[in-house]
Amino acid sequence: MRVIRLDARRDPRWRDLLGADGGSLFSSPPWLDSLADAYGFQPEAFALLADDGRAVAAVPVCRVADLLGERLVSLPFSDYCDPLLRSPADWRLLAEAVDALGLATTYRCLDERAAPLAGRLAVAGRKRWHGIDLTPDPDTLWARLAAPTRRALRKSERAGVVVHALADDERLLDEITRLQAGLRKRKYRLLAQPRSFFAALRRHFAPLGGWLPLVACHGERVVAVTLYLRWGDTLYYKFNASTDADLARRPNDALLWAGIALARRLGCRRLDLGVSDDDQPGLIRFKRQYGAVERELRVLRSLASLADDPHVTVLRARLHRMTRLFTDPAVPDPLCQLAGAVLYRLFA
């Protein structure tokens, strides 16, 4: 058994391993290609090879080098990316190979694989993941909804909200970018992913039938959008945004219920609702009311990541200050979007 580094975008051994172990959207070739196209990252994998040359376990990483220093992330801007393993022993071998590079490393893991390796990884944060089992029949799924959610869906229908797929043109990318940037600015004082990232997702997922955006309209206006991505037997609720003025019409409830119906038509067994921070109680409650199961996601860091570099600490403080400036309510939304296009890569 030996550990090698391979190109996770091009090496067939990575694809073979995904087929055997399952992986997720965030370890899939189109996701890795989107990260490369939009941000210039070069995803690779540390893979454990059997004697016959087959990859039997692996962990994907991106090497990030910028003004905040050099580091490894598995993977940037991904909800989670569990290593593909057969046993804890595989994890130890792979982690030793990653550590040999001497770089601070961050992992995001969903399940028991997130257990810290003794003396090597520390839990640096926790988030919550939610997903919906789609195998029950539609009546059972409806019955699992919380009473306020069923009322919200009826209210949305009475208010005239209509959900459909917008023609896959440049207007769709504009709407996704505009609404996402506006939501993150107003609600969280954060910059948003650039338009180039959404364009890359469309470019790589659409040919595979995995690019599935839905929009909620009131009259001629787009009032909310959800970008669904499909990989394997799972539909991913990846990005959602709406206008504040139309929240009373409950367009986001309409989009999620429509997403459940879409996933069932596609034969998906699960709807992945993504991760939420504990300081987002409204979002967590929204997901729970759809009968979603909840699991813990852990952010793991190598001990080298915990050593504070004074230079990097100062730069991170300045980046935070710049973010607050560009997301000030007085800053026009187009300027905020431009700032996201320039600075977002630094948040990897």
Disulfide bonds with the S-S distance in Angstrom:
none
